[in-house]
Amino acid sequence: MIARHIIFKGNVQGVGFRYRVYRAASGYNVTGYVKNLADGTVEMLIEGDKHNIDAVLEAIHYAMGSHIRKELINTRPPTLRYTSFKIAY
């Protein structure tokens, strides 16, 4: 099990990005959150096995890749404090 903290940059607010991320994550056994940040980026923390996380990221790129200009990805040990994947506010 791993965790990835990702910052999405580009045209990622006001286009349904968080909802699409949430929908992509709901199809896999992952936990964490996605939320808008004040600087116009979107933050995601996702925890699960590497295969499921990679599948979620692939689904996000398929659905919203044209809105993503850059991603900052950090892999870290999981916190294990989340029980589901949610949209945070």
N, C-alpha and C positions, 0 to 999 in steps of 0.2 A: 504494500500500500504506500502511495506517495501523495503529496499535495503539490499543486502548482498555483502560484500566485501570478496572475496575468493582468497587465494593463493594456487595453486596446486603445489605439489612437487612430484618429481619422474622423469620418462623418458617422460617429457611433452613438450620438444622442439625438432623440427626436425622430428616429427612423424605425422604432420597434426592436432595437438591438437587444435590449435586456430580455424582452419577451421571447425572442428567437433563441437566445442562449438558454433561457429557462426551459423552453420546449425541447431543445436538443438534449439538455441534461436529464430531463424527466424520463427519457427512454433508456437510461443506463443506470447502473448501480453506483452512483456518485453522490457526494454531499458537498455543501458549501453555499456560496452565494454569488450573485452578480449585482452590481450597483453602479449608478452614475456618480461621478466625482465632480466637484465644483469647477475643475479646470477643463471640462469638456471631454474627458476620457471616461472609459468604463473599466471598472475593476472586477475581476473574478478570482475567487478562491475556490478551487475544486479539489476534492479528495476522493481517492478510490484507487483501483489498480490501474496500472499504466495503459493497458488495453482499452479500458472504458474511457479514461481521460482522453486518450488519443482519438477515440471514436467521436467523442463529444466535440473536440476541437475540429475534426474533419467536417462534422455536420455544421458547425458554426461557419467555417470557411465556405462551405457549399452554399449556405443560405445567405450569408452576409459578407462574404469576402470582398465584394466590391466597395464596401464601406470602411474596410480596415486598411489603414495606411502603414501601421507599424504595431508590433506587439513586443512588450517587454515581459519575458517569461523567467520566473525563478522557480526551481524545483526545491522542495524542502520536505522535512518529515511532516506527516499529517498531525493535525491538532487533535483529531478524534472528538471534537466538541459539537459537531454538526450531525443531525439525524436525518436531514433531507437537503435538497438543493432548493434555494429560494431566491426571490428577488428582494433585495434589501433596499431600504430607503434611508 
